[in-house]
């Protein structure tokens, strides 16, 4: 019975640490860019867009499709960085223990 009590206590501590990590993710900002820096997006740790910066040279209506592609590429770049950051933080939290397949952190 002592082991079960310890396991429950560890589970509660892990849950508390996960909640703290989720709160910290709101404060994290990661930027991704495309087009050699012509488009930059900044996301928080939950992959929500915080800022969009577009070089004025891209504001040509004839080039709107290029601009759309660059925004998409910048978002994907920033999102990949957020996912890496979250995975790193999770590894710190779990001591390197990987989550079972199919279990992901909520964003």
N, CA, C and O atoms as a GROMACS GRO file, in nm:
protein
  428
    1UNK      N    1   0.081  -0.120   0.000
    1UNK     CA    2   0.000   0.000   0.000
    1UNK      C    3   0.086   0.126   0.000
    1UNK      O    4   0.046   0.229  -0.055
    2UNK      N    5   0.201   0.118   0.060
    2UNK     CA    6   0.289   0.234   0.066
    2UNK      C    7   0.330   0.278  -0.075
    2UNK      O    8   0.338   0.397  -0.103
    3UNK      N    9   0.357   0.182  -0.163
    3UNK     CA   10   0.397   0.213  -0.300
    3UNK      C   11   0.285   0.283  -0.376
    3UNK      O   12   0.311   0.375  -0.454
    4UNK      N   13   0.162   0.242  -0.356
    4UNK     CA   14   0.049   0.304  -0.425
    4UNK      C   15   0.034   0.448  -0.377
    4UNK      O   16   0.007   0.538  -0.458
    5UNK      N   17   0.050   0.471  -0.249
    5UNK     CA   18   0.043   0.607  -0.196
    5UNK      C   19   0.151   0.696  -0.255
    5UNK      O   20   0.126   0.812  -0.289
    6UNK      N   21   0.272   0.641  -0.267
    6UNK     CA   22   0.381   0.718  -0.327
    6UNK      C   23   0.354   0.746  -0.474
    6UNK      O   24   0.381   0.856  -0.522
    7UNK      N   25   0.300   0.647  -0.545
    7UNK     CA   26   0.267   0.666  -0.686
    7UNK      C   27   0.162   0.775  -0.703
    7UNK      O   28   0.172   0.858  -0.794
    8UNK      N   29   0.062   0.775  -0.616
    8UNK     CA   30  -0.043   0.877  -0.624
    8UNK      C   31   0.016   1.016  -0.597
    8UNK      O   32  -0.019   1.113  -0.664
    9UNK      N   33   0.104   1.025  -0.500
    9UNK     CA   34   0.167   1.153  -0.469
    9UNK      C   35   0.252   1.202  -0.586
    9UNK      O   36   0.250   1.320  -0.619
   10UNK      N   37   0.326   1.110  -0.649
   10UNK     CA   38   0.407   1.146  -0.766
   10UNK      C   39   0.319   1.191  -0.881
   10UNK      O   40   0.351   1.286  -0.953
   11UNK      N   41   0.206   1.121  -0.899
   11UNK     CA   42   0.113   1.158  -1.007
   11UNK      C   43   0.057   1.298  -0.983
   11UNK      O   44   0.044   1.376  -1.077
   12UNK      N   45   0.025   1.330  -0.859
   12UNK     CA   46  -0.027   1.463  -0.827
   12UNK      C   47   0.080   1.570  -0.851
   12UNK      O   48   0.050   1.678  -0.902
   13UNK      N   49   0.204   1.539  -0.814
   13UNK     CA   50   0.313   1.634  -0.837
   13UNK      C   51   0.334   1.656  -0.986
   13UNK      O   52   0.356   1.769  -1.031
   14UNK      N   53   0.328   1.549  -1.063
   14UNK     CA   54   0.344   1.559  -1.208
   14UNK      C   55   0.231   1.642  -1.268
   14UNK      O   56   0.254   1.724  -1.357
   15UNK      N   57   0.110   1.622  -1.218
   15UNK     CA   58  -0.005   1.698  -1.267
   15UNK      C   59   0.014   1.847  -1.237
   15UNK      O   60  -0.017   1.932  -1.322
   16UNK      N   61   0.063   1.879  -1.119
   16UNK     CA   62   0.087   2.018  -1.082
   16UNK      C   63   0.195   2.079  -1.171
   16UNK      O   64   0.181   2.193  -1.216
   17UNK      N   65   0.302   2.004  -1.196
   17UNK     CA   66   0.409   2.054  -1.282
   17UNK      C   67   0.360   2.075  -1.425
   17UNK      O   68   0.400   2.171  -1.491
   18UNK      N   69   0.272   1.986  -1.473
   18UNK     CA   70   0.216   2.001  -1.608
   18UNK      C   71   0.132   2.128  -1.615
   18UNK      O   72   0.139   2.201  -1.714
   19UNK      N   73   0.053   2.155  -1.511
   19UNK     CA   74  -0.030   2.276  -1.509
   19UNK      C   75   0.059   2.400  -1.509
   19UNK      O   76   0.029   2.498  -1.578
   20UNK      N   77   0.168   2.396  -1.434
   20UNK     CA   78   0.262   2.508  -1.432
   20UNK      C   79   0.325   2.528  -1.569
   20UNK      O   80   0.341   2.641  -1.615
   21UNK      N   81   0.362   2.418  -1.635
   21UNK     CA   82   0.422   2.427  -1.767
   21UNK      C   83   0.323   2.487  -1.867
   21UNK      O   84   0.361   2.570  -1.950
   22UNK      N   85   0.196   2.444  -1.860
   22UNK     CA   86   0.094   2.498  -1.950
   22UNK      C   87   0.080   2.650  -1.931
   22UNK      O   88   0.067   2.724  -2.028
   23UNK      N   89   0.084   2.695  -1.806
   23UNK     CA   90   0.073   2.839  -1.779
   23UNK      C   91   0.194   2.913  -1.836
   23UNK      O   92   0.179   3.024  -1.889
   24UNK      N   93   0.311   2.854  -1.826
   24UNK     CA   94   0.432   2.918  -1.879
   24UNK      C   95   0.429   2.926  -2.032
   24UNK      O   96   0.488   3.017  -2.090
   25UNK      N   97   0.361   2.831  -2.097
   25UNK     CA   98   0.357   2.830  -2.243
   25UNK      C   99   0.288   2.956  -2.299
   25UNK      O  100   0.316   2.996  -2.412
   26UNK      N  101   0.200   3.016  -2.221
   26UNK     CA  102   0.137   3.141  -2.265
   26UNK      C  103   0.239   3.253  -2.277
   26UNK      O  104   0.222   3.344  -2.358
   27UNK      N  105   0.346   3.246  -2.197
   27UNK     CA  106   0.446   3.351  -2.194
   27UNK      C  107   0.557   3.332  -2.297
   27UNK      O  108   0.626   3.428  -2.333
   28UNK      N  109   0.575   3.210  -2.346
   28UNK     CA  110   0.681   3.179  -2.443
   28UNK      C  111   0.645   3.241  -2.577
   28UNK      O  112   0.530   3.236  -2.620
   29UNK      N  113   0.743   3.300  -2.642
   29UNK     CA  114   0.723   3.352  -2.778
   29UNK      C  115   0.832   3.297  -2.868
   29UNK      O  116   0.951   3.305  -2.836
   30UNK      N  117   0.789   3.240  -2.982
   30UNK     CA  118   0.880   3.182  -3.079
   30UNK      C  119   0.845   3.241  -3.214
   30UNK      O  120   0.728   3.248  -3.252
   31UNK      N  121   0.948   3.284  -3.288
   31UNK     CA  122   0.924   3.343  -3.420
   31UNK      C  123   0.971   3.250  -3.529
   31UNK      O  124   1.070   3.178  -3.515
   32UNK      N  125   0.898   3.252  -3.638
   32UNK     CA  126   0.936   3.179  -3.758
   32UNK      C  127   0.931   3.275  -3.874
   32UNK      O  128   0.852   3.370  -3.875
   33UNK      N  129   1.016   3.252  -3.974
   33UNK     CA  130   1.018   3.345  -4.086
   33UNK      C  131   1.029   3.268  -4.217
   33UNK      O  132   1.061   3.150  -4.220
   34UNK      N  133   1.002   3.341  -4.324
   34UNK     CA  134   1.015   3.286  -4.459
   34UNK      C  135   1.054   3.399  -4.553
   34UNK      O  136   1.048   3.516  -4.518
   35UNK      N  137   1.093   3.360  -4.673
   35UNK     CA  138   1.131   3.460  -4.772
   35UNK      C  139   1.250   3.543  -4.729
   35UNK      O  140   1.257   3.662  -4.759
   36UNK      N  141   1.344   3.480  -4.660
   36UNK     CA  142   1.462   3.553  -4.615
   36UNK      C  143   1.429   3.662  -4.514
   36UNK      O  144   1.498   3.764  -4.508
   37UNK      N  145   1.325   3.641  -4.436
   37UNK     CA  146   1.286   3.738  -4.334
   37UNK      C  147   1.182   3.838  -4.380
   37UNK      O  148   1.149   3.931  -4.306
   38UNK      N  149   1.129   3.821  -4.500
   38UNK     CA  150   1.028   3.914  -4.549
   38UNK      C  151   0.896   3.899  -4.472
   38UNK      O  152   0.821   3.996  -4.457
   39UNK      N  153   0.870   3.777  -4.424
   39UNK     CA  154   0.750   3.752  -4.344
   39UNK      C  155   0.795   3.685  -4.214
   39UNK      O  156   0.868   3.586  -4.217
   40UNK      N  157   0.751   3.738  -4.101
   40UNK     CA  158   0.783   3.682  -3.971
   40UNK      C  159   0.656   3.671  -3.889
   40UNK      O  160   0.579   3.767  -3.878
   41UNK      N  161   0.634   3.553  -3.831
   41UNK     CA  162   0.521   3.532  -3.742
   41UNK      C  163   0.575   3.496  -3.604
   41UNK      O  164   0.674   3.424  -3.593
   42UNK      N  165   0.511   3.547  -3.501
   42UNK     CA  166   0.549   3.513  -3.365
   42UNK      C  167   0.430   3.441  -3.301
   42UNK      O  168   0.318   3.490  -3.301
   43UNK      N  169   0.458   3.322  -3.246
   43UNK     CA  170   0.357   3.240  -3.181
   43UNK      C  171   0.390   3.228  -3.034
   43UNK      O  172   0.505   3.241  -2.993
   44UNK      N  173   0.285   3.203  -2.953
   44UNK     CA  174   0.312   3.171  -2.814
   44UNK      C  175   0.337   3.020  -2.804
   44UNK      O  176   0.334   2.950  -2.905
   45UNK      N  177   0.360   2.970  -2.684
   45UNK     CA  178   0.390   2.829  -2.665
   45UNK      C  179   0.274   2.736  -2.690
   45UNK      O  180   0.290   2.614  -2.686
   46UNK      N  181   0.157   2.792  -2.715
   46UNK     CA  182   0.039   2.711  -2.747
   46UNK      C  183   0.007   2.720  -2.896
   46UNK      O  184  -0.102   2.682  -2.939
   47UNK      N  185   0.102   2.770  -2.974
   47UNK     CA  186   0.091   2.782  -3.119
   47UNK      C  187  -0.019   2.879  -3.163
   47UNK      O  188  -0.081   2.860  -3.267
   48UNK      N  189  -0.042   2.983  -3.082
   48UNK     CA  190  -0.136   3.088  -3.118
   48UNK      C  191  -0.055   3.206  -3.171
   48UNK      O  192   0.046   3.244  -3.112
   49UNK      N  193  -0.099   3.264  -3.283
   49UNK     CA  194  -0.025   3.375  -3.343
   49UNK      C  195  -0.037   3.499  -3.256
   49UNK      O  196  -0.147   3.539  -3.216
   50UNK      N  197   0.078   3.560  -3.227
   50UNK     CA  198   0.084   3.683  -3.147
   50UNK      C  199   0.111   3.805  -3.234
   50UNK      O  200   0.052   3.911  -3.213
   51UNK      N  201   0.200   3.790  -3.333
   51UNK     CA  202   0.237   3.902  -3.419
   51UNK      C  203   0.265   3.852  -3.561
   51UNK      O  204   0.309   3.740  -3.582
   52UNK      N  205   0.238   3.940  -3.656
   52UNK     CA  206   0.271   3.917  -3.797
   52UNK      C  207   0.347   4.040  -3.846
   52UNK      O  208   0.300   4.152  -3.830
   53UNK      N  209   0.463   4.019  -3.904
   53UNK     CA  210   0.541   4.128  -3.963
   53UNK      C  211   0.561   4.095  -4.111
   53UNK      O  212   0.609   3.987  -4.146
   54UNK      N  213   0.525   4.190  -4.196
   54UNK     CA  214   0.537   4.172  -4.341
   54UNK      C  215   0.616   4.288  -4.396
   54UNK      O  216   0.583   4.404  -4.373
   55UNK      N  217   0.721   4.257  -4.469
   55UNK     CA  218   0.802   4.361  -4.532
   55UNK      C  219   0.714   4.438  -4.631
   55UNK      O  220   0.642   4.376  -4.709
   56UNK      N  221   0.717   4.570  -4.628
   56UNK     CA  222   0.633   4.651  -4.717
   56UNK      C  223   0.651   4.620  -4.865
   56UNK      O  224   0.560   4.644  -4.945
   57UNK      N  225   0.766   4.568  -4.903
   57UNK     CA  226   0.789   4.537  -5.045
   57UNK      C  227   0.696   4.426  -5.095
   57UNK      O  228   0.681   4.409  -5.216
   58UNK      N  229   0.634   4.352  -5.004
   58UNK     CA  230   0.544   4.244  -5.044
   58UNK      C  231   0.399   4.290  -5.059
   58UNK      O  232   0.312   4.208  -5.091
   59UNK      N  233   0.371   4.415  -5.037
   59UNK     CA  234   0.234   4.465  -5.040
   59UNK      C  235   0.184   4.496  -5.180
   59UNK      O  236   0.100   4.584  -5.197
   60UNK      N  237   0.233   4.426  -5.279
   60UNK     CA  238   0.190   4.442  -5.418
   60UNK      C  239   0.071   4.350  -5.443
   60UNK      O  240   0.084   4.228  -5.430
   61UNK      N  241  -0.046   4.405  -5.478
   61UNK     CA  242  -0.164   4.322  -5.501
   61UNK      C  243  -0.141   4.211  -5.605
   61UNK      O  244  -0.205   4.106  -5.600
   62UNK      N  245  -0.051   4.234  -5.698
   62UNK     CA  246  -0.023   4.133  -5.800
   62UNK      C  247   0.055   4.014  -5.741
   62UNK      O  248   0.060   3.908  -5.802
   63UNK      N  249   0.114   4.033  -5.625
   63UNK     CA  250   0.196   3.929  -5.562
   63UNK      C  251   0.128   3.868  -5.439
   63UNK      O  252   0.195   3.808  -5.355
   64UNK      N  253  -0.003   3.881  -5.428
   64UNK     CA  254  -0.073   3.835  -5.309
   64UNK      C  255  -0.057   3.685  -5.286
   64UNK      O  256  -0.048   3.641  -5.172
   65UNK      N  257  -0.052   3.607  -5.393
   65UNK     CA  258  -0.036   3.461  -5.378
   65UNK      C  259   0.101   3.428  -5.318
   65UNK      O  260   0.112   3.337  -5.235
   66UNK      N  261   0.204   3.502  -5.358
   66UNK     CA  262   0.337   3.481  -5.300
   66UNK      C  263   0.334   3.515  -5.152
   66UNK      O  264   0.389   3.442  -5.070
   67UNK      N  265   0.269   3.625  -5.117
   67UNK     CA  266   0.257   3.666  -4.977
   67UNK      C  267   0.185   3.558  -4.896
   67UNK      O  268   0.228   3.525  -4.786
   68UNK      N  269   0.078   3.505  -4.949
   68UNK     CA  270   0.004   3.399  -4.879
   68UNK      C  271   0.093   3.277  -4.855
   68UNK      O  272   0.092   3.220  -4.746
   69UNK      N  273   0.170   3.238  -4.955
   69UNK     CA  274   0.262   3.124  -4.941
   69UNK      C  275   0.368   3.151  -4.835
   69UNK      O  276   0.403   3.063  -4.757
   70UNK      N  277   0.420   3.275  -4.832
   70UNK     CA  278   0.522   3.310  -4.734
   70UNK      C  279   0.466   3.310  -4.592
   70UNK      O  280   0.534   3.268  -4.498
   71UNK      N  281   0.343   3.356  -4.575
   71UNK     CA  282   0.281   3.354  -4.443
   71UNK      C  283   0.262   3.210  -4.396
   71UNK      O  284   0.290   3.178  -4.280
   72UNK      N  285   0.217   3.125  -4.484
   72UNK     CA  286   0.201   2.984  -4.451
   72UNK      C  287   0.334   2.921  -4.411
   72UNK      O  288   0.342   2.847  -4.312
   73UNK      N  289   0.439   2.949  -4.487
   73UNK     CA  290   0.571   2.892  -4.458
   73UNK      C  291   0.624   2.946  -4.324
   73UNK      O  292   0.684   2.870  -4.247
   74UNK      N  293   0.604   3.074  -4.296
   74UNK     CA  294   0.650   3.132  -4.170
   74UNK      C  295   0.574   3.071  -4.052
   74UNK      O  296   0.634   3.044  -3.948
   75UNK      N  297   0.445   3.048  -4.069
   75UNK     CA  298   0.366   2.985  -3.962
   75UNK      C  299   0.417   2.844  -3.935
   75UNK      O  300   0.436   2.806  -3.819
   76UNK      N  301   0.439   2.768  -4.040
   76UNK     CA  302   0.487   2.631  -4.022
   76UNK      C  303   0.625   2.628  -3.956
   76UNK      O  304   0.652   2.540  -3.875
   77UNK      N  305   0.710   2.723  -3.990
   77UNK     CA  306   0.842   2.733  -3.928
   77UNK      C  307   0.829   2.763  -3.778
   77UNK      O  308   0.894   2.698  -3.696
   78UNK      N  309   0.745   2.859  -3.744
   78UNK     CA  310   0.726   2.895  -3.603
   78UNK      C  311   0.660   2.782  -3.526
   78UNK      O  312   0.698   2.754  -3.412
   79UNK      N  313   0.562   2.715  -3.586
   79UNK     CA  314   0.492   2.606  -3.518
   79UNK      C  315   0.587   2.491  -3.489
   79UNK      O  316   0.581   2.431  -3.381
   80UNK      N  317   0.676   2.459  -3.583
   80UNK     CA  318   0.774   2.353  -3.559
   80UNK      C  319   0.865   2.390  -3.442
   80UNK      O  320   0.901   2.303  -3.362
   81UNK      N  321   0.901   2.517  -3.431
   81UNK     CA  322   0.985   2.561  -3.320
   81UNK      C  323   0.909   2.552  -3.187
   81UNK      O  324   0.968   2.515  -3.085
   82UNK      N  325   0.781   2.585  -3.188
   82UNK     CA  326   0.700   2.573  -3.067
   82UNK      C  327   0.693   2.427  -3.024
   82UNK      O  328   0.709   2.395  -2.906
   83UNK      N  329   0.669   2.338  -3.119
   83UNK     CA  330   0.659   2.195  -3.087
   83UNK      C  331   0.791   2.142  -3.029
   83UNK      O  332   0.790   2.060  -2.937
   84UNK      N  333   0.902   2.189  -3.082
   84UNK     CA  334   1.033   2.150  -3.028
   84UNK      C  335   1.049   2.202  -2.886
   84UNK      O  336   1.096   2.129  -2.798
   85UNK      N  337   1.010   2.326  -2.863
   85UNK     CA  338   1.020   2.384  -2.729
   85UNK      C  339   0.934   2.306  -2.629
   85UNK      O  340   0.979   2.274  -2.519
   86UNK      N  341   0.811   2.275  -2.668
   86UNK     CA  342   0.721   2.200  -2.579
   86UNK      C  343   0.779   2.062  -2.551
   86UNK      O  344   0.775   2.016  -2.437
   87UNK      N  345   0.832   1.996  -2.653
   87UNK     CA  346   0.891   1.863  -2.633
   87UNK      C  347   1.011   1.871  -2.538
   87UNK      O  348   1.028   1.783  -2.454
   88UNK      N  349   1.092   1.975  -2.551
   88UNK     CA  350   1.206   1.993  -2.462
   88UNK      C  351   1.161   2.015  -2.318
   88UNK      O  352   1.217   1.957  -2.225
   89UNK      N  353   1.059   2.099  -2.300
   89UNK     CA  354   1.007   2.125  -2.166
   89UNK      C  355   0.945   1.999  -2.106
   89UNK      O  356   0.960   1.972  -1.987
   90UNK      N  357   0.877   1.923  -2.190
   90UNK     CA  358   0.815   1.799  -2.142
   90UNK      C  359   0.922   1.698  -2.101
   90UNK      O  360   0.907   1.627  -2.002
   91UNK      N  361   1.031   1.693  -2.177
   91UNK     CA  362   1.140   1.601  -2.144
   91UNK      C  363   1.201   1.639  -2.009
   91UNK      O  364   1.238   1.551  -1.930
   92UNK      N  365   1.213   1.769  -1.982
   92UNK     CA  366   1.264   1.813  -1.852
   92UNK      C  367   1.168   1.770  -1.740
   92UNK      O  368   1.211   1.726  -1.634
   93UNK      N  369   1.039   1.784  -1.768
   93UNK     CA  370   0.937   1.752  -1.668
   93UNK      C  371   0.932   1.604  -1.637
   93UNK      O  372   0.914   1.564  -1.522
   94UNK      N  373   0.947   1.522  -1.739
   94UNK     CA  374   0.934   1.377  -1.720
   94UNK      C  375   1.069   1.308  -1.701
   94UNK      O  376   1.076   1.186  -1.692
   95UNK      N  377   1.175   1.387  -1.695
   95UNK     CA  378   1.307   1.327  -1.678
   95UNK      C  379   1.350   1.247  -1.800
   95UNK      O  380   1.425   1.150  -1.787
   96UNK      N  381   1.304   1.286  -1.917
   96UNK     CA  382   1.342   1.219  -2.041
   96UNK      C  383   1.251   1.102  -2.076
   96UNK      O  384   1.265   1.044  -2.184
   97UNK      N  385   1.158   1.068  -1.989
   97UNK     CA  386   1.064   0.960  -2.016
   97UNK      C  387   0.969   1.005  -2.125
   97UNK      O  388   0.902   1.108  -2.111
   98UNK      N  389   0.961   0.931  -2.233
   98UNK     CA  390   0.876   0.970  -2.345
   98UNK      C  391   0.732   0.928  -2.318
   98UNK      O  392   0.706   0.827  -2.254
   99UNK      N  393   0.638   1.010  -2.369
   99UNK     CA  394   0.497   0.976  -2.357
   99UNK      C  395   0.464   0.859  -2.449
   99UNK      O  396   0.526   0.844  -2.555
  100UNK      N  397   0.369   0.775  -2.410
  100UNK     CA  398   0.329   0.666  -2.498
  100UNK      C  399   0.273   0.721  -2.630
  100UNK      O  400   0.222   0.833  -2.633
  101UNK      N  401   0.282   0.643  -2.737
  101UNK     CA  402   0.229   0.688  -2.866
  101UNK      C  403   0.083   0.728  -2.855
  101UNK      O  404   0.004   0.661  -2.789
  102UNK      N  405   0.048   0.837  -2.921
  102UNK     CA  406  -0.091   0.882  -2.922
  102UNK      C  407  -0.124   0.982  -2.812
  102UNK      O  408  -0.228   1.048  -2.818
  103UNK      N  409  -0.038   0.993  -2.711
  103UNK     CA  410  -0.062   1.089  -2.604
  103UNK      C  411   0.018   1.214  -2.634
  103UNK      O  412   0.140   1.210  -2.648
  104UNK      N  413  -0.054   1.324  -2.644
  104UNK     CA  414   0.011   1.452  -2.675
  104UNK      C  415  -0.032   1.554  -2.574
  104UNK      O  416  -0.136   1.541  -2.509
  105UNK      N  417   0.050   1.658  -2.561
  105UNK     CA  418   0.013   1.769  -2.472
  105UNK      C  419  -0.094   1.853  -2.539
  105UNK      O  420  -0.089   1.876  -2.660
  106UNK      N  421  -0.190   1.898  -2.462
  106UNK     CA  422  -0.289   1.990  -2.520
  106UNK      C  423  -0.226   2.126  -2.542
  106UNK      O  424  -0.144   2.171  -2.462
  107UNK      N  425  -0.264   2.191  -2.650
  107UNK     CA  426  -0.216   2.327  -2.680
  107UNK      C  427  -0.322   2.424  -2.644
  107UNK      O  428  -0.304   2.544  -2.660
   0.00000   0.00000   0.00000
